Amino acid sequence: LLDVWLETKASTLKPRTLSDYRYECDRYIRPILGSLPLQKVTPHRIQRVLNRYQAEDHAHTARQVYRRLSQALDLAVRWDWLAVNPCQKVDNPVYRPQRKRVWTVDEMRTFLDGTREHWLYPLYVTAIGTGCRLGELLALTWDDVDLHAGTLNVSKSAQRIDGARIVTDPKTVSGVRTLSLPAEVVRVLTRHQAQQAE
């Protein structure tokens, strides 16, 4: 079922998402439930798996297992392999992500001062100055940057999947955007471009 479900989803998911789904199935679902006939994947068995992950303080894993398994079992119901989805009869795991701590201005300055001579310094400055995601930054080329106008066009994202670099469109339409660059970012990128030209 997991193989067929992943094959069915392949045409509608981005490569990174599909890779993540496959990993979650292989790492967290198959070792415990993968050898069972479909009719023996009962609410009780599923609940025990979810309870185990939650007891081990892996609430996020429990939530992801529930989601992937529920989606795959929905497919089994649609294809008449099962009468009902057993996930509908278990408790949906509760996961509350911890609030992320953001650097203070002083911490950010300390970081930038300490990395000024690092070869990734232009990346760090651009990340802080634009708020772009790492994948968006790693997909940038000089064609995306207009240093005279002080703008940056974000229209793609780079990811590494199974050792291969893949460039894709952003997840949403709003992910395509033009950003104004702070003067410090323009200065650092201008110097970086000149160094690359040399």
C-alpha positions in Angstrom: 0.0 0.0 0.0 2.8 2.5 0.9 4.5 1.8 -2.4 1.4 2.3 -4.4 0.4 5.4 -2.4 3.9 7.0 -3.0 3.7 6.2 -6.7 0.3 7.8 -6.9 1.5 10.9 -5.1 4.7 11.3 -7.1 3.1 13.4 -9.9 1.5 15.9 -7.4 4.4 16.4 -4.9 7.6 18.4 -5.1 10.7 16.1 -5.2 11.7 17.2 -1.6 8.2 16.4 -0.2 8.1 13.0 -2.0 11.6 12.2 -0.6 10.5 13.2 2.9 7.3 11.1 2.6 9.3 8.1 1.4 11.8 8.5 4.3 9.0 8.7 6.9 7.4 5.6 5.5 10.7 3.6 5.4 12.0 4.8 8.7 8.8 4.9 10.9 6.0 2.9 9.4 7.4 -0.1 7.4 9.6 -1.5 10.3 6.5 -1.8 12.6 3.5 -2.3 10.3 5.0 -3.1 6.9 4.9 -6.9 7.2 1.2 -7.0 8.1 -1.6 -7.8 5.7 -3.6 -4.7 5.1 -6.7 -6.1 7.0 -4.5 -6.5 10.1 -3.6 -2.8 10.2 -6.1 -2.2 12.9 -6.9 1.0 15.0 -5.4 -0.8 18.0 -2.1 -1.5 16.3 -1.9 2.0 14.9 -2.7 3.6 18.3 0.1 1.5 19.9 2.6 2.8 17.3 1.6 6.4 17.9 1.6 5.9 21.7 5.1 4.5 21.5 6.5 7.5 19.6 4.8 9.9 21.9 6.0 8.1 25.0 9.6 8.4 23.6 9.0 12.1 23.3 8.7 12.0 19.5 5.4 13.8 19.2 6.3 15.2 15.8 7.2 11.8 14.5 3.9 10.4 15.8 2.0 13.2 14.0 3.9 12.6 10.7 3.3 8.8 11.0 -0.4 9.4 11.6 -0.7 11.8 8.5 1.2 9.5 6.1 -0.6 6.4 7.2 -4.0 8.1 7.1 -3.4 9.3 3.6 -2.2 5.9 2.4 -5.2 4.2 4.1 -7.6 6.7 2.5 -6.3 5.5 -0.9 -7.0 1.9 0.2 -10.6 2.9 1.0 -11.0 4.7 -2.3 -9.8 1.6 -4.2 -12.0 -0.7 -2.1 -9.1 -2.5 -0.5 -10.5 -1.6 2.9 -14.0 -0.7 4.0 -12.9 2.1 6.4 -9.7 3.9 7.2 -8.6 2.6 10.7 -6.8 5.9 11.3 -10.3 7.5 11.7 -10.7 5.5 14.9 -7.4 6.5 16.7 -6.5 9.6 18.5 -4.8 12.2 16.3 -1.4 12.8 18.0 -0.9 16.3 19.5 2.2 18.1 18.5 3.0 21.7 19.5 6.3 22.9 18.1 8.5 24.8 20.4 8.8 28.5 19.7 12.0 29.3 17.9 14.4 31.7 19.5 15.4 34.6 17.2 18.8 36.3 17.5 18.9 39.7 19.1 20.5 42.5 17.0 23.7 42.2 19.1 23.9 38.5 18.5 23.4 39.0 14.8 26.2 41.6 14.7 28.5 39.3 16.7 27.8 36.5 14.2 28.5 38.8 11.2 31.6 40.3 12.7 32.9 36.8 13.4 32.3 35.5 9.9 33.4 38.5 7.9 36.3 36.6 6.4 34.4 33.4 5.8 33.7 32.4 2.2 30.0 32.1 3.0 29.8 35.7 4.4 27.9 37.0 1.4 25.3 34.3 1.8 24.9 35.1 5.5 24.5 38.8 4.9 22.0 38.2 2.1 20.0 35.7 4.3 19.8 38.2 7.2 19.1 41.2 4.9 16.3 39.5 2.9 14.8 36.9 5.2 14.9 34.4 2.3 14.8 30.7 2.9 18.1 28.8 2.5 16.8 26.9 -0.6 15.8 30.2 -2.2 19.3 31.6 -1.6 21.1 28.5 -2.9 19.1 28.7 -6.2 20.1 32.3 -6.9 22.3 33.3 -9.9 23.6 36.7 -10.8 20.7 37.0 -13.3 18.4 37.2 -10.3 20.2 40.1 -8.8 20.1 43.7 -10.0 22.8 45.5 -8.0 22.2 48.9 -9.7 18.5 48.8 -8.8 19.2 47.1 -5.5 16.7 44.3 -6.1 16.6 40.5 -5.9 14.2 38.3 -7.8 13.2 35.1 -6.0 11.7 32.6 -8.4 13.1 29.2 -7.5 14.4 27.0 -4.7 17.4 24.5 -4.6 17.5 21.3 -2.6 19.7 18.3 -2.4 17.8 15.0 -2.7 19.6 11.7 -2.6 22.9 13.5 -3.4 21.6 15.4 -6.4 21.0 19.1 -6.6 17.4 19.9 -7.8 16.0 23.4 -8.5 12.3 23.7 -8.3 9.6 26.4 -8.4 8.6 27.9 -5.0 5.8 26.1 -3.1 3.3 28.9 -3.6 2.6 31.7 -6.1 3.5 34.2 -3.4 6.9 32.6 -3.2 7.8 34.4 -6.5 8.7 37.9 -5.5 11.1 40.8 -6.0 12.8 42.1 -2.9 14.6 45.4 -2.2 18.1 44.9 -1.0 19.5 46.8 2.0 22.6 48.9 1.2 24.9 46.6 3.1 23.7 43.6 1.1 24.3 45.5 -2.2 27.8 46.4 -1.0 28.7 42.9 0.0 27.3 41.3 -3.2 29.0 43.9 -5.4 32.4 43.0 -3.8 31.6 39.3 -4.1 30.7 39.6 -7.8 33.9 41.5 -8.5 35.9 38.7 -6.6 34.2 36.1 -8.7 34.9 37.9 -11.9 38.6 38.0 -11.0 
